[in-house]
Amino acid sequence: MAILFGIVAALGWGVADYIARFASRRTGPFRTLLYMEVVGSAGLLVWIELARHAAAPIPRDTAFWIWVTVSGVMNTLASLAFYRALETGLLTIVSPVCSAYPVVTVLVSVYLGEKLNAPHLAGIVFACVGVVLAATSFATPAAAPVSAAPAIVAGPLPQVSGGEAAEMAKTHAARGVALAAAASLLYGVNFVVIGYHIAPYLDGARSVLVLRSMSILTLLVIAAPARQSLAMKWNSVWLLITAVGIFDTLAFISSNLGLATGHVSVVTVLGSLFGAVTVFLGWIFLRERVEKTQWLGVFLIFVGIVLVSI
């Protein structure tokens, strides 16, 4: 069951990131993130209510809430950077770069005193080389012909016109990589904060709900200074945002169920490969043009993720 839960988590996060690409292009990363987290939080509340079980009370001490605030702000900044990268860059490049965050988590943990074993060291090297290769384009990609743009399959995945797919194919391979790398850095550090200061005091679902609530609050606070409108038209973009929230929430629930089986390493490794799902969707449905050296970089990133997660 642990393997199944890990695979479902990876599929959920991968599909959510894929759909977020289209939502971000239509209404911007700020509103996409805000309303996705509102939908996701509602889903988590339903799950927590349905899966009633004894749980320790939420801590009230100041130090805990300071760390929750820090983590919520970091998660918000990381997610905004990642959604912006999804909006402007190639899915097949920015998603693997961002998903390399376990490498950052391992490095910070080593700095805090944890031991670094041989697989971890090898994974760090593989991931770093992979990021460099994935971010380096040795040729300017040509625009894909409109006739080559395939229709997206029916269901929760968004429909894309030939013109929109052609526009996406023109995206320069290196665009969005810096933002994806920044998101990876912030996510990696944030997981250390969560692991040391939040997760020990809250179960998985409630910790995600608390952090999402803090992220929503952060977005509402910075909306005016950042000149971000919260207004949304009731059109098809709501379907995309709702789908992102649902898939993202299902992934978290599946991951938590998998972790509860005790096979932490198996679930963590499989769940962290969500970037491979996004890469596959971008390659199949958008026909993003990626060079062989970049594919090698993507492969090395995923090898590195597996090594640092075992």
C-alpha positions in Angstrom: 0.0 0.0 0.0 2.9 2.4 0.7 4.0 2.2 -2.9 0.5 2.8 -4.2 0.1 5.9 -1.9 3.5 7.2 -3.0 2.6 6.8 -6.7 -0.8 8.5 -6.2 0.9 11.4 -4.4 3.3 11.9 -7.3 0.5 11.7 -9.8 -1.6 14.3 -7.9 1.2 16.8 -7.5 2.4 16.3 -11.0 -1.0 16.8 -12.6 -1.7 19.8 -10.2 1.5 21.5 -11.4 0.6 20.8 -15.0 -2.8 22.4 -14.7 -1.4 25.3 -12.7 0.6 26.2 -15.8 -2.6 27.1 -17.7 -4.3 28.7 -14.7 -1.3 31.0 -14.1 -1.2 32.0 -17.8 -4.9 33.0 -17.7 -5.2 34.8 -14.3 -1.6 35.1 -13.0 0.4 33.1 -10.4 -0.8 35.2 -7.5 -4.5 34.6 -7.8 -3.9 31.0 -9.0 -2.0 30.2 -5.8 -4.4 32.1 -3.5 -7.6 30.4 -4.7 -5.9 27.0 -5.2 -4.9 27.1 -1.5 -8.5 28.1 -0.5 -9.9 25.2 -2.4 -7.2 22.9 -1.0 -7.8 24.1 2.6 -11.5 23.4 2.2 -10.7 19.9 1.0 -8.3 19.3 3.9 -11.0 20.4 6.4 -13.4 17.9 4.9 -10.8 15.2 5.1 -9.9 16.0 8.8 -13.6 15.9 9.7 -14.2 12.6 7.9 -11.0 10.9 9.3 -11.7 11.8 12.9 -9.1 10.4 15.2 -7.4 11.3 18.5 -4.8 14.1 17.9 -2.7 16.2 20.2 -3.9 19.7 20.7 -2.4 22.5 18.6 0.5 24.1 20.6 -0.1 27.6 21.9 3.4 28.6 22.7 4.8 31.6 20.9 7.9 29.9 19.5 5.7 27.4 17.6 3.6 30.1 15.9 6.7 32.1 15.0 8.0 29.0 13.1 4.6 28.5 11.6 4.7 32.2 10.4 8.2 31.8 9.0 7.3 28.5 7.2 4.1 30.0 5.8 5.9 33.0 4.4 8.6 30.9 2.9 6.1 28.5 1.3 4.2 31.4 -0.1 7.3 33.0 -1.7 8.5 29.6 -3.0 5.1 28.8 -4.5 4.8 32.2 -6.2 8.2 31.8 -7.7 7.4 28.3 -8.9 4.0 29.2 -10.4 5.6 32.1 -12.2 8.3 29.7 -13.5 5.5 27.4 -14.7 3.8 30.3 -16.4 6.9 31.5 -18.3 9.2 28.5 -18.7 9.2 25.0 -20.1 7.4 22.5 -17.9 10.0 19.8 -18.8 12.7 22.0 -17.4 11.4 24.1 -14.5 9.5 21.3 -12.8 12.5 19.0 -12.4 14.6 22.0 -11.2 12.1 22.9 -8.5 11.6 19.3 -7.5 15.3 19.0 -6.6 14.5 20.7 -3.2 15.3 17.5 -1.3 19.0 18.2 -2.1 18.7 21.5 -0.3 16.9 19.9 2.6 19.7 17.4 3.0 22.4 20.0 2.8 20.8 22.2 5.5 20.2 19.1 7.7 23.9 18.3 7.4 24.8 21.8 8.4 22.6 21.3 11.5 24.5 18.2 12.4 23.1 15.2 10.5 25.5 12.8 8.9 25.9 12.7 5.1 26.3 9.2 3.7 27.6 8.1 0.3 24.2 7.9 -1.5 23.3 11.4 -0.3 26.6 12.8 -1.5 26.2 11.2 -4.9 22.7 12.4 -5.1 23.7 16.0 -4.4 26.4 15.8 -7.2 24.0 14.2 -9.7 21.2 16.8 -8.9 23.6 19.8 -9.2 25.0 18.6 -12.5 21.5 17.8 -13.7 20.2 21.4 -12.9 23.1 22.9 -14.8 22.5 20.7 -17.8 18.7 21.2 -17.7 19.1 25.0 -17.5 21.6 25.2 -20.4 20.4 25.4 -23.9 22.9 25.0 -26.7 20.4 26.0 -29.4 17.4 28.3 -29.7 14.3 26.1 -29.9 12.2 26.7 -33.0 8.5 27.3 -32.8 6.5 24.2 -33.2 4.0 24.2 -36.1 0.4 24.8 -35.2 -0.6 21.6 -36.9 1.7 19.6 -34.6 0.0 20.8 -31.4 -2.1 17.9 -30.1 -5.4 18.2 -28.4 -5.3 17.7 -24.6 -7.2 14.6 -23.5 -10.7 15.0 -22.1 -11.2 15.2 -18.3 -9.7 17.5 -15.8 -6.8 18.4 -18.0 -7.3 21.7 -19.8 -8.0 22.1 -23.5 -5.3 24.0 -25.3 -5.7 25.5 -28.8 -3.1 25.0 -31.5 -2.1 28.6 -31.2 -1.5 28.5 -27.5 0.5 25.3 -27.8 2.6 26.9 -30.5 3.2 29.9 -28.3 4.3 27.6 -25.4 6.7 25.8 -27.8 8.5 29.1 -28.5 9.4 29.5 -24.8 13.2 29.7 -24.4 14.5 26.7 -22.6 16.3 28.7 -19.9 13.4 31.0 -19.1 12.0 30.4 -15.6 14.9 28.3 -14.4 16.2 31.0 -12.0 12.7 31.2 -10.4 12.4 27.4 -10.2 15.8 27.3 -8.6 14.8 29.9 -6.1 11.6 28.0 -5.3 13.6 24.8 -4.9 15.9 26.6 -2.4 13.0 28.0 -0.4 11.1 24.7 -0.4 14.2 22.8 0.7 14.9 25.1 3.7 11.2 25.2 4.5 11.0 21.4 4.8 13.8 21.6 7.4 11.8 24.1 9.4 8.7 21.9 9.1 10.6 18.8 10.1 12.2 20.3 13.2 9.7 22.8 14.5 6.2 21.9 13.2 5.7 18.3 12.2 6.7 17.0 15.7 3.7 18.8 17.2 1.0 18.3 14.5 -0.1 15.3 12.4 0.4 15.6 8.6 -3.0 16.9 7.5 -3.3 19.5 10.3 0.2 20.8 9.7 -0.6 21.2 6.0 -3.8 23.0 6.9 -2.1 25.3 9.4 0.6 26.2 6.9 -1.8 26.8 4.1 -3.9 29.0 6.3 -0.8 31.1 7.1 0.1 31.2 3.3 -3.4 32.4 2.5 -3.1 35.1 5.2 0.3 36.1 3.8 -1.1 36.5 0.3 -4.0 38.6 1.5 -1.6 40.9 3.5 0.8 41.4 0.6 -1.9 41.8 -2.1 -2.3 45.5 -1.8 1.5 46.4 -1.5 2.2 44.1 -4.4 -0.6 45.7 -6.4 -2.3 42.3 -7.0 -6.1 42.3 -7.5 -8.1 39.6 -5.9 -11.0 40.0 -8.3 -11.8 36.9 -10.4 -14.3 36.5 -13.2 -16.5 33.5 -13.1 -15.2 31.7 -16.1 -13.3 28.6 -17.1 -10.3 29.5 -15.0 -12.2 28.5 -11.9 -12.4 25.0 -13.2 -8.6 25.0 -13.6 -7.9 26.4 -10.1 -10.4 24.0 -8.5 -8.7 21.1 -10.3 -5.3 22.3 -9.0 -6.6 22.5 -5.5 -8.3 19.1 -5.6 -5.3 17.2 -7.1 -2.9 18.9 -4.7 -5.1 18.0 -1.7 -5.5 14.4 -2.9 -1.7 14.2 -3.2 -1.2 15.4 0.4 -3.8 13.0 1.8 -2.2 10.1 -0.1 1.2 11.0 1.1 0.1 11.3 4.7 -1.7 7.9 4.4 1.5 6.4 3.0 3.7 7.9 5.7 1.3 6.4 8.3 2.1 2.9 7.1 5.6 3.4 8.4 7.4 3.1 5.0 8.5 6.7 5.2 11.5 6.4 2.7 9.4 4.6 0.1 6.6 7.1 0.2 8.9 10.1 0.3 11.0 8.9 -2.7 7.9 8.1 -4.9 6.1 11.3 -3.9 9.1 13.5 -4.7 9.1 12.3 -8.3 6.0 14.4 -9.1 8.2 16.4 -11.4 8.5 13.3 -13.7 4.7 13.4 -14.1 4.7 17.0 -15.1 7.6 16.5 -17.5 5.7 13.6 -19.1 2.6 15.7 -19.5 4.5 18.7 -20.9 6.4 16.5 -23.4 3.3 14.5 -24.6 0.6 17.1 -24.7 2.6 20.3 -25.3 5.5 18.8 -27.3 8.0 21.1 -25.7 11.2 20.9 -27.5 14.1 19.9 -25.2 17.6 19.1 -26.2 19.3 15.8 -25.5 21.7 17.4 -23.0 18.7 18.8 -21.1 16.9 15.4 -21.1 20.1 14.1 -19.5 20.0 16.8 -17.0 16.4 16.0 -16.1 17.3 12.3 -15.7 20.2 13.2 -13.4 18.0 15.4 -11.3 15.6 12.5 -10.7 18.4 10.1 -9.9 19.8 12.7 -7.4 16.3 13.0 -5.8 16.1 9.3 -5.3 19.6 9.0 -3.8 19.1 11.9 -1.3 15.7 10.5 -0.3 16.9 7.0 0.7 
